[in-house]
Amino acid sequence: MTRRTQAERSDATTALLITTAQRLFGAHGYAATSIDAVAAAAGVTKGAVYHHFGGKTALFRAAFVREQEETAATLERVAFEQSDGWAALRRGIRTFLEHCLDPGFRQIVILDGPSVLGWETVREIEYGHALRVLLDGMRLAQAEGLFAEGDLPARAQLVFGALCEGGMLLARAADPVAALPGLAAEADRLLEAFKV
């Protein structure tokens, strides 16, 4: 049996803390989740959490980034399964809205993220993940001649902003599952405005 290096042990603890924080922040929200609760659930000391993250906001940011990484990976996977760029774009948008039904994602990304991290930080992180995937999809659809010429980064920001608002509508809906089809249809209509 090989012994793990200090760096490997540190990486494993960091990953464990992020996974634990993601679960707790997703279930209880930022305000109701303490560093003590995360440390106890991860089986480490409170000092270990501070050593790896410096504080609750930095730990939350790591959980937010993890949510974005997972979302981007899902969006890329479903886009890859489609027949063309337009179908990939439409399916990706629907998948994003479906992802907004996940309680953990909804709590961390939609409800708590903007107030804990601030709008600019949230958008910066999203730009490297979910928003990047949307922009890539728009570029592909345009290269295939399915998407009208124009300022794609600006369009991606506008469409993504509308999708985030859609996520907020789902998060606050009395029955999010029932609200999804109508919201997805409106997102399709919005996207159609850019089709050739």
VOPAGU-527886 format. One line per 5 residues: number of its first residue (from 1); their letters; for each residue x, y, z of C-alpha. Coordinates in nm, 4 decimals. Example, Ala and Ser with C-alpha at 12.3 -4.5 7.8 and 13.67 -1.06 7.14 Angstrom:
2
1 = as = 1.2300:-0.4500:0.7800 | 1.3670:-0.1060:0.7140
//
This chain:
196
1 = mtrrt = 0.0000:0.0000:0.0000 | 0.1413:0.3362:-0.1020 | 0.1257:0.6242:0.1341 | -0.0360:0.9394:0.0082 | 0.1703:1.2556:-0.0017
6 = qaers = 0.0763:1.5600:0.2026 | -0.0473:1.7281:-0.1172 | -0.2699:1.4278:-0.1969 | -0.4120:1.4284:0.1567 | -0.4735:1.8019:0.1348
11 = datta = -0.6483:1.7647:-0.2026 | -0.8639:1.4832:-0.0650 | -0.9667:1.6939:0.2355 | -1.0435:1.9913:0.0123 | -1.2602:1.7748:-0.2161
16 = llitt = -1.4389:1.6223:0.0841 | -1.5106:1.9661:0.2307 | -1.6476:2.0958:-0.0999 | -1.8728:1.7920:-0.1429 | -1.9967:1.8203:0.2148
21 = aqrlf = -2.0514:2.1960:0.1879 | -2.2336:2.1528:-0.1422 | -2.4698:1.9048:0.0196 | -2.5331:2.1174:0.3311 | -2.5576:2.4548:0.1568
26 = gahgy = -2.7886:2.2941:-0.0978 | -3.0131:2.1425:0.1684 | -3.0181:2.4222:0.4283 | -2.8976:2.7384:0.2553 | -2.5995:2.9594:0.3275
31 = aatsi = -2.7390:3.1338:0.6364 | -2.8405:2.8119:0.8114 | -2.5160:2.6226:0.7409 | -2.2282:2.6801:0.9797 | -1.8594:2.5995:0.9464
36 = davaa = -1.9064:2.3760:1.2517 | -2.1776:2.1773:1.0714 | -1.9623:2.1307:0.7618 | -1.6616:2.0237:0.9706 | -1.8686:1.7759:1.1716
41 = aagvt = -2.0343:1.6270:0.8622 | -1.6953:1.5935:0.6898 | -1.5337:1.4423:1.0003 | -1.2658:1.7115:1.0260 | -1.1931:1.9915:1.2673
46 = kgavy = -1.3233:2.3435:1.2282 | -0.9597:2.4491:1.2005 | -0.9176:2.2240:0.8968 | -1.2035:2.4036:0.7220 | -1.0431:2.7411:0.7927
51 = hhfgg = -0.7044:2.6082:0.6837 | -0.8393:2.4998:0.3440 | -1.0862:2.7815:0.2782 | -1.0286:3.0684:0.5176 | -1.3976:3.1102:0.5926
56 = ktalf = -1.7568:3.0329:0.5119 | -1.7809:3.2573:0.2039 | -1.4767:3.0972:0.0399 | -1.6204:2.7517:0.1132 | -1.9531:2.8563:-0.0359
61 = raafv = -1.7742:2.9906:-0.3447 | -1.6087:2.6512:-0.3915 | -1.9500:2.4804:-0.3671 | -2.0910:2.7311:-0.6183 | -1.8041:2.6615:-0.8596
66 = reqee = -1.8600:2.2863:-0.8225 | -2.2296:2.3334:-0.9107 | -2.1260:2.5296:-1.2197 | -1.8722:2.2644:-1.3229 | -2.1310:1.9894:-1.2915
71 = taatl = -2.3909:2.1907:-1.4814 | -2.1501:2.2714:-1.7644 | -2.0525:1.9039:-1.7937 | -2.4194:1.8036:-1.8174 | -2.4918:2.0722:-2.0763
76 = ervaf = -2.1937:1.9657:-2.2869 | -2.3004:1.6014:-2.2692 | -2.6597:1.6645:-2.3815 | -2.5450:1.9051:-2.6540 | -2.3045:1.6431:-2.7905
81 = eqsdg = -2.5945:1.3964:-2.8234 | -2.7915:1.6258:-3.0595 | -2.7961:1.6150:-3.4399 | -2.6986:1.9782:-3.5055 | -2.6068:2.3045:-3.3354
86 = waalr = -2.9645:2.4309:-3.3223 | -3.0931:2.1125:-3.1572 | -2.7986:2.1223:-2.9165 | -2.8769:2.4818:-2.8241 | -3.2457:2.4108:-2.7651
91 = rgirt = -3.1768:2.0949:-2.5653 | -2.9110:2.2718:-2.3591 | -3.1511:2.5511:-2.2679 | -3.4197:2.3014:-2.1689 | -3.1634:2.1036:-1.9662
96 = flehc = -3.0508:2.4185:-1.7849 | -3.4089:2.4976:-1.6870 | -3.4635:2.1359:-1.5761 | -3.1454:2.1641:-1.3704 | -3.3012:2.4622:-1.1918
101 = ldpgf = -3.5522:2.2160:-1.0430 | -3.2735:2.0459:-0.8471 | -3.3077:2.1733:-0.4883 | -2.9322:2.1970:-0.4247 | -2.8587:2.3818:-0.7473
106 = rqivi = -3.1548:2.6110:-0.6903 | -3.0456:2.6979:-0.3359 | -2.6753:2.7477:-0.4061 | -2.6762:2.8994:-0.7538 | -3.0074:3.0795:-0.7875
111 = ldgps = -3.1128:3.1804:-0.4383 | -2.7919:3.2216:-0.2354 | -2.5182:3.2774:-0.4945 | -2.5952:3.6376:-0.5939 | -2.6407:3.7599:-0.2358
116 = vlgwe = -2.3414:3.5756:-0.0900 | -2.0910:3.6238:-0.3729 | -2.2263:3.9312:-0.5496 | -2.3541:3.9592:-0.9042 | -2.0143:4.0260:-1.0655
121 = tvrei = -1.8486:3.7245:-0.9052 | -2.1430:3.5016:-0.9934 | -2.1328:3.6108:-1.3585 | -1.7548:3.5699:-1.3719 | -1.7860:3.2110:-1.2519
126 = eygha = -2.0836:3.1391:-1.4777 | -1.8975:3.2837:-1.7759 | -1.6374:3.0108:-1.7371 | -1.8984:2.7370:-1.7144 | -2.2708:2.7462:-1.8058
131 = lrvll = -2.2533:3.0749:-1.9966 | -1.9449:2.9525:-2.1843 | -2.1357:2.6411:-2.2951 | -2.4252:2.8573:-2.4181 | -2.1891:3.0822:-2.6148
136 = dgmrl = -2.0167:2.7764:-2.7652 | -2.3574:2.6434:-2.8699 | -2.4485:2.9734:-3.0324 | -2.1166:2.9780:-3.2191 | -2.1761:2.6251:-3.3461
141 = aqaeg = -2.5309:2.7065:-3.4600 | -2.4013:3.0183:-3.6356 | -2.1199:2.8248:-3.8057 | -2.3825:2.5809:-3.9348 | -2.5801:2.8723:-4.0779
146 = lfaeg = -2.8678:2.8207:-3.8331 | -2.8160:3.1280:-3.6193 | -2.8310:3.4863:-3.7457 | -2.5128:3.6905:-3.7619 | -2.4581:3.9338:-3.4791
151 = dlpar = -2.2755:4.0018:-3.1541 | -2.2780:3.6506:-3.0077 | -2.1245:3.7359:-2.6686 | -2.3911:4.0026:-2.6130 | -2.6665:3.7659:-2.7281
156 = aqlvf = -2.5358:3.4902:-2.5036 | -2.5391:3.7279:-2.2049 | -2.8955:3.8346:-2.2852 | -3.0236:3.4799:-2.3322 | -2.8383:3.3602:-2.0229
161 = galce = -2.9818:3.6471:-1.8190 | -3.3297:3.5436:-1.9315 | -3.2562:3.1809:-1.8386 | -3.1352:3.2856:-1.4929 | -3.4561:3.4824:-1.4452
166 = ggmll = -3.6424:3.1714:-1.5612 | -3.4560:2.9743:-1.2972 | -3.5628:3.2299:-1.0374 | -3.9249:3.1973:-1.1514 | -3.8987:2.8206:-1.1119
171 = araad = -3.7328:2.8578:-0.7711 | -4.0165:3.0736:-0.6452 | -4.3032:2.8895:-0.8175 | -4.5563:2.7084:-0.5993 | -4.5164:2.4062:-0.8310
176 = pvaal = -4.1843:2.4344:-1.0187 | -4.2373:2.1111:-1.2123 | -4.5725:2.2340:-1.3445 | -4.4189:2.5729:-1.4343 | -4.1316:2.4203:-1.6336
181 = pglaa = -4.3093:2.3419:-1.9657 | -4.4474:2.6933:-2.0071 | -4.1137:2.8498:-1.9170 | -3.9270:2.6193:-2.1560 | -4.1705:2.7147:-2.4351
186 = eadrl = -4.1016:3.0841:-2.3696 | -3.7260:3.0183:-2.3777 | -3.7727:2.8472:-2.7165 | -3.9601:3.1517:-2.8446 | -3.6802:3.3773:-2.7271
191 = leafk = -3.4215:3.1635:-2.9030 | -3.6270:3.1516:-3.2236 | -3.5775:3.5269:-3.2600 | -3.2116:3.4559:-3.3470 | -3.2756:3.1742:-3.5931
196 = v = -3.2012:3.2302:-3.9623
//
